[in-house]
Amino acid sequence: MEVFVLTFVIMLVVVAAMAIGYMVQRKTIAGSCGGLDALGIEKACDCENPCEKRQERMRKEKEWQQNKII
């Protein structure tokens, strides 16, 4: 039982430390390998056309970039 309690306390400390780190730096956890973008893959699915949600997100990103340039 002591091992369980000790493990639980350690996990709580780790989660609290990550939460405090996020609040201080406002930086999310990021992978080091670059993910799919490093492989040149634009999307994770095999479909020819992106789904409606992705199309909407791409449209908003394009509008944002155009407004940022102006």
C-alpha positions in Angstrom: 0.0 0.0 0.0 2.9 2.4 0.7 4.2 1.9 -2.8 0.8 2.8 -4.3 0.5 6.0 -2.1 4.1 7.0 -2.9 3.6 6.5 -6.7 0.3 8.4 -6.5 2.0 11.3 -4.7 4.9 11.4 -7.2 2.4 11.4 -10.1 0.5 14.3 -8.5 3.8 16.3 -8.1 4.7 15.7 -11.8 1.3 16.8 -13.0 1.3 19.8 -10.8 4.8 20.7 -12.0 3.7 20.5 -15.7 0.6 22.6 -14.9 2.7 25.3 -13.2 5.2 25.2 -16.1 2.3 25.8 -18.6 0.9 28.6 -16.5 4.3 30.3 -16.3 5.5 29.8 -19.9 2.2 29.5 -21.8 3.9 26.9 -24.0 2.3 23.6 -24.8 4.1 20.3 -24.9 5.6 19.7 -28.3 7.2 16.7 -29.9 10.9 16.8 -30.9 10.6 14.9 -34.3 8.3 17.3 -36.1 5.6 14.7 -36.7 3.9 14.3 -40.1 5.1 17.7 -41.2 8.7 16.5 -41.1 7.8 13.8 -43.5 6.1 16.2 -45.9 2.6 14.8 -45.2 0.0 17.6 -45.1 -2.8 15.5 -43.6 -3.1 12.2 -41.8 -5.9 10.7 -43.8 -5.7 9.0 -47.2 -8.7 10.8 -48.8 -8.3 12.9 -51.9 -10.3 15.8 -50.6 -10.1 17.1 -47.0 -13.2 16.8 -44.8 -15.5 19.8 -44.3 -13.9 20.7 -41.0 -10.4 20.8 -42.5 -11.6 22.8 -45.5 -13.1 25.3 -43.2 -10.0 25.5 -41.1 -7.8 25.9 -44.2 -10.1 28.7 -45.4 -9.8 30.5 -42.1 -6.0 30.1 -42.0 -5.8 31.5 -45.5 -8.0 34.5 -44.6 -5.9 35.0 -41.5 -2.7 35.0 -43.5 -4.1 37.4 -46.0 -5.2 39.8 -43.3 -1.8 39.5 -41.6 0.0 40.5 -44.8 -2.1 43.5 -45.4 
